Amino acid sequence: RNNNPGNIEDRSGTRWQGQTGNDGRFVRFQTPEHGLRALSRDLGTKMGRGLTSVRSILEDYAPREENDTDAYVAAVSRSLGVGPTARLDPNDVRLRAGLMAAIIQHENGQQPYSQALIQEGARAGMRR
């Protein structure tokens, strides 16, 4: 609906590439590609702050006050085939795309995007 597959909230003051506004809570993007790029950038920022495991990323991304974070961590870890506290390589585009795909699935209850589109979004978000 908002071309925001990761449900990024409009609260950090960040002006995202392709942002067209918000719906009162979540950022609206011009295209799904912009939303995928933003999700990749957001994950990269978290990893750059030292959040390098599924658990640490999702505890920040999906706080317990609003989510069943343990279930979210379990689902994403299972999807990636890694333990919840395993260190993730922030420079691995395939891992970033897998993390994005698992988050999109969990946030939306479905996966409307092709793996190729998600990988391109991951790459775009990793470029400077």
TIVO-2410 file (N, C-alpha, C; in nm, 3 decimals):
# residues 128
REC num residu      c1      c2      c3 atome chaine
REC   1      R   0.082  -0.120   0.000     N      A
REC   1      R   0.000   0.000   0.000    CA      A
REC   1      R   0.086   0.126   0.000     C      A
REC   2      N   0.189   0.126   0.080     N      A
REC   2      N   0.279   0.241   0.088    CA      A
REC   2      N   0.409   0.219   0.012     C      A
REC   3      N   0.419   0.106  -0.061     N      A
REC   3      N   0.546   0.067  -0.123    CA      A
REC   3      N   0.656   0.061  -0.018     C      A
REC   4      N   0.618   0.017   0.102     N      A
REC   4      N   0.707   0.012   0.217    CA      A
REC   4      N   0.704  -0.130   0.274     C      A
REC   5      P   0.771  -0.224   0.206     N      A
REC   5      P   0.760  -0.365   0.245    CA      A
REC   5      P   0.816  -0.397   0.383     C      A
REC   6      G   0.900  -0.312   0.437     N      A
REC   6      G   0.956  -0.335   0.571    CA      A
REC   6      G   0.882  -0.260   0.680     C      A
REC   7      N   0.776  -0.189   0.644     N      A
REC   7      N   0.699  -0.109   0.740    CA      A
REC   7      N   0.790  -0.015   0.819     C      A
REC   8      I   0.872   0.060   0.749     N      A
REC   8      I   0.961   0.157   0.814    CA      A
REC   8      I   0.876   0.274   0.863     C      A
REC   9      E   0.891   0.304   0.990     N      A
REC   9      E   0.816   0.414   1.050    CA      A
REC   9      E   0.880   0.547   1.016     C      A
REC  10      D   0.797   0.648   1.006     N      A
REC  10      D   0.845   0.784   0.978    CA      A
REC  10      D   0.866   0.855   1.110     C      A
REC  11      R   0.978   0.824   1.174     N      A
REC  11      R   1.001   0.883   1.306    CA      A
REC  11      R   1.143   0.930   1.330     C      A
REC  12      S   1.234   0.897   1.242     N      A
REC  12      S   1.374   0.929   1.269    CA      A
REC  12      S   1.417   1.063   1.211     C      A
REC  13      G   1.330   1.128   1.133     N      A
REC  13      G   1.371   1.251   1.068    CA      A
REC  13      G   1.445   1.224   0.939     C      A
REC  14      T   1.466   1.099   0.907     N      A
REC  14      T   1.535   1.062   0.784    CA      A
REC  14      T   1.445   1.093   0.665     C      A
REC  15      R   1.501   1.154   0.564     N      A
REC  15      R   1.431   1.175   0.438    CA      A
REC  15      R   1.485   1.070   0.342     C      A
REC  16      W   1.403   0.969   0.316     N      A
REC  16      W   1.443   0.855   0.234    CA      A
REC  16      W   1.435   0.890   0.085     C      A
REC  17      Q   1.524   0.832   0.008     N      A
REC  17      Q   1.517   0.845  -0.138    CA      A
REC  17      Q   1.383   0.787  -0.184     C      A
REC  18      G   1.308   0.862  -0.263     N      A
REC  18      G   1.180   0.816  -0.314    CA      A
REC  18      G   1.064   0.831  -0.218     C      A
REC  19      Q   1.088   0.893  -0.102     N      A
REC  19      Q   0.980   0.912  -0.004    CA      A
REC  19      Q   0.881   1.015  -0.057     C      A
REC  20      T   0.753   0.982  -0.046     N      A
REC  20      T   0.648   1.074  -0.091    CA      A
REC  20      T   0.565   1.128   0.025     C      A
REC  21      G   0.595   1.089   0.145     N      A
REC  21      G   0.520   1.132   0.262    CA      A
REC  21      G   0.506   1.018   0.359     C      A
REC  22      N   0.393   1.016   0.432     N      A
REC  22      N   0.367   0.908   0.526    CA      A
REC  22      N   0.216   0.891   0.539     C      A
REC  23      D   0.179   0.785   0.605     N      A
REC  23      D   0.036   0.760   0.626    CA      A
REC  23      D  -0.005   0.794   0.770     C      A
REC  24      G   0.077   0.873   0.835     N      A
REC  24      G   0.055   0.906   0.976    CA      A
REC  24      G   0.149   0.830   1.067     C      A
REC  25      R   0.199   0.717   1.019     N      A
REC  25      R   0.294   0.638   1.096    CA      A
REC  25      R   0.408   0.584   1.009     C      A
REC  26      F   0.373   0.528   0.895     N      A
REC  26      F   0.472   0.462   0.810    CA      A
REC  26      F   0.506   0.548   0.688     C      A
REC  27      V   0.633   0.538   0.647     N      A
REC  27      V   0.681   0.611   0.530    CA      A
REC  27      V   0.610   0.558   0.405     C      A
REC  28      R   0.578   0.648   0.315     N      A
REC  28      R   0.527   0.611   0.182    CA      A
REC  28      R   0.638   0.634   0.082     C      A
REC  29      F   0.655   0.536  -0.008     N      A
REC  29      F   0.757   0.546  -0.112    CA      A
REC  29      F   0.692   0.551  -0.249     C      A
REC  30      Q   0.763   0.615  -0.341     N      A
REC  30      Q   0.718   0.628  -0.478    CA      A
REC  30      Q   0.700   0.493  -0.546     C      A
REC  31      T   0.794   0.401  -0.521     N      A
REC  31      T   0.792   0.269  -0.586    CA      A
REC  31      T   0.834   0.162  -0.485     C      A
REC  32      P   0.801   0.035  -0.512     N      A
REC  32      P   0.852  -0.072  -0.425    CA      A
REC  32      P   1.005  -0.076  -0.422     C      A
REC  33      E   1.068  -0.041  -0.533     N      A
REC  33      E   1.215  -0.040  -0.537    CA      A
REC  33      E   1.272   0.057  -0.435     C      A
REC  34      H   1.209   0.174  -0.422     N      A
REC  34      H   1.255   0.270  -0.321    CA      A
REC  34      H   1.236   0.213  -0.180     C      A
REC  35      G   1.124   0.147  -0.156     N      A
REC  35      G   1.099   0.087  -0.026    CA      A
REC  35      G   1.197  -0.024   0.007     C      A
REC  36      L   1.230  -0.105  -0.093     N      A
REC  36      L   1.329  -0.213  -0.072    CA      A
REC  36      L   1.466  -0.154  -0.044     C      A
REC  37      R   1.504  -0.051  -0.118     N      A
REC  37      R   1.633   0.015  -0.094    CA      A
REC  37      R   1.638   0.070   0.049     C      A
REC  38      A   1.530   0.133   0.093     N      A
REC  38      A   1.526   0.190   0.228    CA      A
REC  38      A   1.539   0.081   0.335     C      A
REC  39      L   1.472  -0.033   0.314     N      A
REC  39      L   1.484  -0.144   0.408    CA      A
REC  39      L   1.629  -0.190   0.417     C      A
REC  40      S   1.695  -0.202   0.302     N      A
REC  40      S   1.835  -0.243   0.301    CA      A
REC  40      S   1.922  -0.140   0.374     C      A
REC  41      R   1.899  -0.012   0.348     N      A
REC  41      R   1.976   0.094   0.416    CA      A
REC  41      R   1.954   0.091   0.567     C      A
REC  42      D   1.828   0.072   0.607     N      A
REC  42      D   1.796   0.067   0.749    CA      A
REC  42      D   1.869  -0.050   0.816     C      A
REC  43      L   1.866  -0.166   0.752     N      A
REC  43      L   1.936  -0.282   0.809    CA      A
REC  43      L   2.087  -0.256   0.813     C      A
REC  44      G   2.141  -0.195   0.710     N      A
REC  44      G   2.284  -0.162   0.708    CA      A
REC  44      G   2.323  -0.066   0.819     C      A
REC  45      T   2.237   0.030   0.847     N      A
REC  45      T   2.261   0.125   0.956    CA      A
REC  45      T   2.263   0.052   1.090     C      A
REC  46      K   2.167  -0.037   1.109     N      A
REC  46      K   2.162  -0.114   1.234    CA      A
REC  46      K   2.289  -0.199   1.249     C      A
REC  47      M   2.330  -0.266   1.142     N      A
REC  47      M   2.451  -0.349   1.147    CA      A
REC  47      M   2.574  -0.262   1.174     C      A
REC  48      G   2.576  -0.142   1.116     N      A
REC  48      G   2.688  -0.050   1.139    CA      A
REC  48      G   2.696  -0.003   1.283     C      A
REC  49      R   2.584  -0.009   1.354     N      A
REC  49      R   2.582   0.026   1.497    CA      A
REC  49      R   2.614  -0.094   1.585     C      A
REC  50      G   2.653  -0.205   1.523     N      A
REC  50      G   2.692  -0.323   1.600    CA      A
REC  50      G   2.581  -0.424   1.622     C      A
REC  51      L   2.465  -0.401   1.565     N      A
REC  51      L   2.356  -0.499   1.575    CA      A
REC  51      L   2.375  -0.599   1.460     C      A
REC  52      T   2.443  -0.708   1.488     N      A
REC  52      T   2.484  -0.797   1.379    CA      A
REC  52      T   2.428  -0.938   1.392     C      A
REC  53      S   2.327  -0.956   1.474     N      A
REC  53      S   2.259  -1.086   1.481    CA      A
REC  53      S   2.111  -1.064   1.453     C      A
REC  54      V   2.043  -1.170   1.415     N      A
REC  54      V   1.899  -1.159   1.393    CA      A
REC  54      V   1.832  -1.104   1.519     C      A
REC  55      R   1.868  -1.158   1.635     N      A
REC  55      R   1.806  -1.113   1.760    CA      A
REC  55      R   1.831  -0.964   1.785     C      A
REC  56      S   1.955  -0.920   1.776     N      A
REC  56      S   1.983  -0.779   1.807    CA      A
REC  56      S   1.918  -0.685   1.707     C      A
REC  57      I   1.915  -0.722   1.581     N      A
REC  57      I   1.851  -0.638   1.479    CA      A
REC  57      I   1.702  -0.628   1.506     C      A
REC  58      L   1.638  -0.743   1.527     N      A
REC  58      L   1.492  -0.742   1.542    CA      A
REC  58      L   1.445  -0.687   1.675     C      A
REC  59      E   1.527  -0.695   1.779     N      A
REC  59      E   1.489  -0.633   1.905    CA      A
REC  59      E   1.483  -0.480   1.890     C      A
REC  60      D   1.564  -0.427   1.799     N      A
REC  60      D   1.561  -0.284   1.769    CA      A
REC  60      D   1.450  -0.253   1.667     C      A
REC  61      Y   1.439  -0.337   1.565     N      A
REC  61      Y   1.347  -0.317   1.454    CA      A
REC  61      Y   1.201  -0.338   1.494     C      A
REC  62      A   1.177  -0.437   1.578     N      A
REC  62      A   1.041  -0.477   1.616    CA      A
REC  62      A   1.034  -0.492   1.768     C      A
REC  63      P   1.031  -0.380   1.840     N      A
REC  63      P   1.038  -0.386   1.986    CA      A
REC  63      P   0.923  -0.464   2.049     C      A
REC  64      R   0.955  -0.523   2.162     N      A
REC  64      R   0.860  -0.609   2.235    CA      A
REC  64      R   0.729  -0.538   2.270     C      A
REC  65      E   0.733  -0.409   2.285     N      A
REC  65      E   0.610  -0.336   2.321    CA      A
REC  65      E   0.504  -0.348   2.211     C      A
REC  66      E   0.549  -0.375   2.089     N      A
REC  66      E   0.456  -0.378   1.975    CA      A
REC  66      E   0.451  -0.514   1.905     C      A
REC  67      N   0.543  -0.603   1.936     N      A
REC  67      N   0.557  -0.727   1.861    CA      A
REC  67      N   0.586  -0.846   1.951     C      A
REC  68      D   0.559  -0.964   1.898     N      A
REC  68      D   0.608  -1.087   1.961    CA      A
REC  68      D   0.747  -1.109   1.902     C      A
REC  69      T   0.842  -1.038   1.960     N      A
REC  69      T   0.978  -1.034   1.906    CA      A
REC  69      T   1.041  -1.172   1.903     C      A
REC  70      D   1.016  -1.255   2.004     N      A
REC  70      D   1.075  -1.389   2.005    CA      A
REC  70      D   1.026  -1.472   1.886     C      A
REC  71      A   0.898  -1.463   1.855     N      A
REC  71      A   0.844  -1.534   1.739    CA      A
REC  71      A   0.902  -1.479   1.609     C      A
REC  72      Y   0.918  -1.348   1.603     N      A
REC  72      Y   0.975  -1.283   1.486    CA      A
REC  72      Y   1.119  -1.331   1.466     C      A
REC  73      V   1.198  -1.330   1.573     N      A
REC  73      V   1.338  -1.375   1.567    CA      A
REC  73      V   1.344  -1.521   1.522     C      A
REC  74      A   1.259  -1.605   1.578     N      A
REC  74      A   1.258  -1.747   1.541    CA      A
REC  74      A   1.226  -1.766   1.394     C      A
REC  75      A   1.126  -1.693   1.344     N      A
REC  75      A   1.086  -1.707   1.204    CA      A
REC  75      A   1.197  -1.661   1.110     C      A
REC  76      V   1.259  -1.549   1.139     N      A
REC  76      V   1.364  -1.496   1.052    CA      A
REC  76      V   1.489  -1.584   1.060     C      A
REC  77      S   1.526  -1.627   1.179     N      A
REC  77      S   1.642  -1.715   1.194    CA      A
REC  77      S   1.621  -1.845   1.116     C      A
REC  78      R   1.503  -1.901   1.128     N      A
REC  78      R   1.470  -2.025   1.056    CA      A
REC  78      R   1.479  -2.002   0.905     C      A
REC  79      S   1.426  -1.892   0.859     N      A
REC  79      S   1.429  -1.860   0.716    CA      A
REC  79      S   1.572  -1.846   0.664     C      A
REC  80      L   1.659  -1.784   0.744     N      A
REC  80      L   1.799  -1.764   0.705    CA      A
REC  80      L   1.885  -1.888   0.728     C      A
REC  81      G   1.837  -1.978   0.813     N      A
REC  81      G   1.917  -2.096   0.847    CA      A
REC  81      G   2.034  -2.065   0.937     C      A
REC  82      V   2.015  -1.966   1.026     N      A
REC  82      V   2.120  -1.928   1.121    CA      A
REC  82      V   2.059  -1.922   1.260     C      A
REC  83      G   2.145  -1.930   1.359     N      A
REC  83      G   2.100  -1.914   1.497    CA      A
REC  83      G   2.065  -1.769   1.525     C      A
REC  84      P   1.980  -1.744   1.621     N      A
REC  84      P   1.936  -1.608   1.653    CA      A
REC  84      P   2.048  -1.512   1.693     C      A
REC  85      T   2.158  -1.568   1.748     N      A
REC  85      T   2.267  -1.480   1.792    CA      A
REC  85      T   2.392  -1.493   1.705     C      A
REC  86      A   2.382  -1.566   1.594     N      A
REC  86      A   2.496  -1.580   1.503    CA      A
REC  86      A   2.529  -1.444   1.441     C      A
REC  87      R   2.658  -1.417   1.425     N      A
REC  87      R   2.700  -1.289   1.365    CA      A
REC  87      R   2.672  -1.291   1.216     C      A
REC  88      L   2.604  -1.188   1.168     N      A
REC  88      L   2.572  -1.174   1.027    CA      A
REC  88      L   2.674  -1.080   0.962     C      A
REC  89      D   2.716  -1.112   0.841     N      A
REC  89      D   2.811  -1.030   0.767    CA      A
REC  89      D   2.736  -0.916   0.700     C      A
REC  90      P   2.758  -0.793   0.741     N      A
REC  90      P   2.683  -0.680   0.684    CA      A
REC  90      P   2.714  -0.654   0.537     C      A
REC  91      N   2.822  -0.712   0.485     N      A
REC  91      N   2.861  -0.690   0.346    CA      A
REC  91      N   2.818  -0.802   0.252     C      A
REC  92      D   2.747  -0.900   0.303     N      A
REC  92      D   2.701  -1.013   0.222    CA      A
REC  92      D   2.564  -0.980   0.163     C      A
REC  93      V   2.561  -0.950   0.033     N      A
REC  93      V   2.436  -0.907  -0.031    CA      A
REC  93      V   2.331  -1.018  -0.030     C      A
REC  94      R   2.372  -1.142  -0.044     N      A
REC  94      R   2.275  -1.252  -0.042    CA      A
REC  94      R   2.212  -1.265   0.097     C      A
REC  95      L   2.294  -1.251   0.200     N      A
REC  95      L   2.241  -1.256   0.336    CA      A
REC  95      L   2.148  -1.138   0.362     C      A
REC  96      R   2.187  -1.020   0.318     N      A
REC  96      R   2.102  -0.901   0.337    CA      A
REC  96      R   1.968  -0.921   0.266     C      A
REC  97      A   1.972  -0.974   0.143     N      A
REC  97      A   1.848  -1.000   0.068    CA      A
REC  97      A   1.763  -1.105   0.139     C      A
REC  98      G   1.827  -1.208   0.194     N      A
REC  98      G   1.753  -1.310   0.269    CA      A
REC  98      G   1.688  -1.254   0.393     C      A
REC  99      L   1.760  -1.168   0.463     N      A
REC  99      L   1.707  -1.102   0.582    CA      A
REC  99      L   1.589  -1.014   0.544     C      A
REC 100      M   1.603  -0.939   0.436     N      A
REC 100      M   1.495  -0.854   0.388    CA      A
REC 100      M   1.372  -0.937   0.352     C      A
REC 101      A   1.393  -1.047   0.279     N      A
REC 101      A   1.281  -1.131   0.238    CA      A
REC 101      A   1.207  -1.187   0.359     C      A
REC 102      A   1.281  -1.230   0.460     N      A
REC 102      A   1.219  -1.285   0.580    CA      A
REC 102      A   1.142  -1.178   0.657     C      A
REC 103      I   1.196  -1.058   0.663     N      A
REC 103      I   1.127  -0.947   0.730    CA      A
REC 103      I   0.999  -0.911   0.654     C      A
REC 104      I   1.008  -0.903   0.522     N      A
REC 104      I   0.891  -0.870   0.441    CA      A
REC 104      I   0.782  -0.975   0.462     C      A
REC 105      Q   0.820  -1.102   0.460     N      A
REC 105      Q   0.724  -1.210   0.481    CA      A
REC 105      Q   0.656  -1.195   0.617     C      A
REC 106      H   0.735  -1.169   0.720     N      A
REC 106      H   0.680  -1.158   0.855    CA      A
REC 106      H   0.592  -1.034   0.869     C      A
REC 107      E   0.637  -0.923   0.816     N      A
REC 107      E   0.563  -0.797   0.829    CA      A
REC 107      E   0.432  -0.799   0.751     C      A
REC 108      N   0.430  -0.867   0.638     N      A
REC 108      N   0.316  -0.861   0.547    CA      A
REC 108      N   0.235  -0.990   0.538     C      A
REC 109      G   0.287  -1.099   0.595     N      A
REC 109      G   0.217  -1.226   0.587    CA      A
REC 109      G   0.219  -1.288   0.448     C      A
REC 110      Q   0.297  -1.230   0.361     N      A
REC 110      Q   0.312  -1.281   0.224    CA      A
REC 110      Q   0.441  -1.226   0.165     C      A
REC 111      Q   0.478  -1.279   0.050     N      A
REC 111      Q   0.598  -1.230  -0.018    CA      A
REC 111      Q   0.559  -1.189  -0.160     C      A
REC 112      P   0.527  -1.062  -0.179     N      A
REC 112      P   0.484  -1.017  -0.311    CA      A
REC 112      P   0.599  -0.983  -0.407     C      A
REC 113      Y   0.724  -0.991  -0.361     N      A
REC 113      Y   0.837  -0.948  -0.441    CA      A
REC 113      Y   0.922  -1.067  -0.485     C      A
REC 114      S   0.975  -1.059  -0.605     N      A
REC 114      S   1.063  -1.164  -0.655    CA      A
REC 114      S   1.197  -1.156  -0.583     C      A
REC 115      Q   1.266  -1.269  -0.581     N      A
REC 115      Q   1.399  -1.272  -0.520    CA      A
REC 115      Q   1.493  -1.176  -0.593     C      A
REC 116      A   1.479  -1.166  -0.725     N      A
REC 116      A   1.565  -1.076  -0.803    CA      A
REC 116      A   1.542  -0.930  -0.762     C      A
REC 117      L   1.416  -0.891  -0.741     N      A
REC 117      L   1.385  -0.754  -0.702    CA      A
REC 117      L   1.438  -0.725  -0.561     C      A
REC 118      I   1.424  -0.822  -0.472     N      A
REC 118      I   1.475  -0.805  -0.336    CA      A
REC 118      I   1.628  -0.793  -0.339     C      A
REC 119      Q   1.694  -0.876  -0.418     N      A
REC 119      Q   1.840  -0.868  -0.426    CA      A
REC 119      Q   1.885  -0.734  -0.483     C      A
REC 120      E   1.813  -0.683  -0.582     N      A
REC 120      E   1.848  -0.552  -0.636    CA      A
REC 120      E   1.827  -0.443  -0.529     C      A
REC 121      G   1.721  -0.454  -0.451     N      A
REC 121      G   1.699  -0.359  -0.342    CA      A
REC 121      G   1.810  -0.367  -0.238     C      A
REC 122      A   1.854  -0.489  -0.208     N      A
REC 122      A   1.965  -0.507  -0.112    CA      A
REC 122      A   2.091  -0.442  -0.166     C      A
REC 123      R   2.120  -0.466  -0.294     N      A
REC 123      R   2.240  -0.405  -0.355    CA      A
REC 123      R   2.230  -0.253  -0.355     C      A
REC 124      A   2.114  -0.202  -0.395     N      A
REC 124      A   2.097  -0.055  -0.401    CA      A
REC 124      A   2.117   0.008  -0.264     C      A
REC 125      G   2.071  -0.059  -0.160     N      A
REC 125      G   2.086  -0.006  -0.025    CA      A
REC 125      G   2.227  -0.015   0.028     C      A
REC 126      M   2.309  -0.098  -0.034     N      A
REC 126      M   2.447  -0.115   0.011    CA      A
REC 126      M   2.542  -0.021  -0.061     C      A
REC 127      R   2.494   0.042  -0.169     N      A
REC 127      R   2.578   0.137  -0.243    CA      A
REC 127      R   2.584   0.269  -0.168     C      A
REC 128      R   2.692   0.336  -0.182     N      A
REC 128      R   2.709   0.468  -0.118    CA      A
REC 128      R   2.649   0.575  -0.203     C      A
***
